[in-house]
Amino acid sequence: MIMSGFVAEGLNTLVSLAIGGLAGYTVAYVTGLKAVRKGMQLILRASLNDMYARFQVIAPTAEEKQVFEEMYSVYEKLAENGVMTAKHDEVLHMAEEVRK
C-alpha cells in the first residue's frame, strides 16, 4: 500500500510538471511568433516606404511595381491596419518607366 501511494504521488508530480512545462512552452512559442510577426511587419513597412519614396523620384518599372505589390500583400496580412493603403494605391496608379 505504501509503495503504490508513493508511485501514484510520483506520477502525479511528473504529470503536473509535464503539463506546466507544456503550458510554459506554449506561451513562449505564441509570444515568440507575435514578436516575429511584428518584426516582419516593421521590416516590410520600412521597405515599402523606401520603395515609395524612390518611386516619387524615379517612376517604377512594371517589375518594381509587381515586387511592391507582392510585398504589400504580405504586409497587409501581417498588419491589417491600413497604414500603407494610400501609398499602395498611389504606387499602383503610377506611370511605369521602361529602362534598358
N, C-alpha and C positions, 0 to 999 in steps of 0.2 A: 503494500500500500504506500509506504513512504517513498519507494523508488518511483512508482507511477506518478505520484504527485509532483515529485522533483522533475521528472521528464515533461510532464504537462506544463509546469511552470516555465521550464526552459524553452519549450516550443512556443509558449505564449509570448515570452520575451523576444524570441527570434522573429516571430510573425510581426510583432509590434515594431521592431527595429526595421524590418523589411518594408513595411507599409510607410513608416515615417521617412525612410530613405527614398523610397519611390516618390512620395509626395514632394519632398525637397528637391529631388532631381527634376520633377515635372515643372515646378515653379521656376527653377533656374533655367530650364530649357525654354519655356514660354517667354520669360523675361529676356533671355538672350535673343530669341527670334525677334522680339519687338525692337530691341536695340539694333539688330542687323537691318531690319526693315527701315527704321528711322535713318540710319546711316546711309543706306542706299538711296533713300528719298532725297537726302541732303546733297549727295553726290550728283544725282540726276538733275536736281534743280539747278545746281551750280553750272553743270554742263549745258543745260538748256538755256540758261541766262547768258552764258558766254557765246553760244551759237547765235542767239537772238541779237546780242549786241554786235556781233560780227556781221550778221545779215543786214543790219541797219546801215553799215558802211559799204559792204560789198554784197550784191544780190546773190542769193544762194543758187547752186545748181540743183537740178532735179534730184540728183543723188543725195545732196546735202539735205534737201527738204525731206527726202524719204528717211534718212537717218534720224532727223529731228522728230519726225512723226513716230518712228519706232520707239525712240527714247521716251517721247511724251506718253505713248501708250502704256509703257511700263511704269512711268512716274505716276500717271493717273491712277493706276491700280493700287499703288502704294499709298498715295496721298489722299485722293478723293476729297480735296478741299478747294479746288478751283483757282488756286493761286496762279497757275501758269496758263489758264484757259485763254485769256485775252491775247497773250503773246503767241500761243499756239495758233489761234485763229488768224492772227496777223501774218505769221510766217506762211501759213497755207495759202494766203491770198497774195503773197509777194510774187512779183515777176521773177522768172528764172533767168539766170545768166548761163550762157553757153561758153565754156572755157576750153581751150585747146592745149 
